[in-house]
Amino acid sequence: MNISWGILMIAIGAFLSICGFLKSEFIIYKILASRSKILWSDKVHVFYAVVGILVAIMGILYVFVLFKK
């Protein structure tokens, strides 16, 4: 089960970081960025790039079962 969640987290993290770095016009990213722009203003894309990297790192840790119950 950890492998499935880890792979999903890696995919979501990669999506967020790639969209953040490229300032993507993809509809899902535009919706997320517009909601976050209220708090983060001009740094919203940097925020999503950093958060995406952190989520992907957590997914890699989940895949390798570094978080045990």
C-alpha positions in Angstrom: 0.0 0.0 0.0 2.9 2.4 0.7 4.2 1.9 -2.8 0.9 3.0 -4.3 0.6 6.1 -2.2 4.3 6.8 -2.7 4.0 6.7 -6.5 0.8 8.9 -6.4 2.7 11.4 -4.2 5.7 11.4 -6.6 3.3 12.0 -9.6 1.5 14.9 -7.8 4.7 16.4 -6.6 6.2 16.2 -10.1 3.1 17.8 -11.6 3.2 20.7 -9.1 6.9 21.4 -9.4 6.9 21.2 -13.2 3.8 23.5 -13.5 5.4 25.8 -11.0 8.7 26.1 -12.8 7.1 26.5 -16.2 4.2 28.8 -14.9 1.9 26.4 -16.7 -1.5 27.4 -18.2 -3.0 23.9 -17.5 -6.5 24.4 -16.1 -6.0 22.5 -12.8 -2.8 24.4 -12.1 -4.5 27.7 -13.0 -7.3 27.0 -10.5 -4.8 26.1 -7.7 -2.6 29.1 -8.5 -5.4 31.6 -8.6 -6.6 30.5 -5.2 -3.1 30.6 -3.7 -2.3 34.0 -5.3 -4.4 35.7 -2.6 -1.8 34.7 0.0 1.4 34.3 -2.0 0.9 37.1 -4.7 3.8 37.0 -7.1 5.6 34.1 -5.5 2.8 31.6 -6.1 4.8 29.7 -8.8 7.9 29.4 -6.6 5.6 28.2 -3.8 4.2 25.4 -6.0 7.6 24.5 -7.3 9.0 24.1 -3.8 5.9 22.3 -2.5 6.0 19.9 -5.4 9.6 19.0 -4.7 8.8 18.4 -1.0 5.8 16.2 -1.9 7.8 14.2 -4.4 10.5 13.6 -1.7 7.9 12.4 0.7 6.6 10.1 -1.9 10.1 8.6 -2.5 10.4 8.1 1.2 7.0 6.3 1.3 8.0 4.0 -1.6 11.2 2.9 0.2 9.1 2.3 3.4 11.1 4.8 5.5 7.9 5.6 7.4 6.9 2.5 9.2 3.8 2.0 11.4 
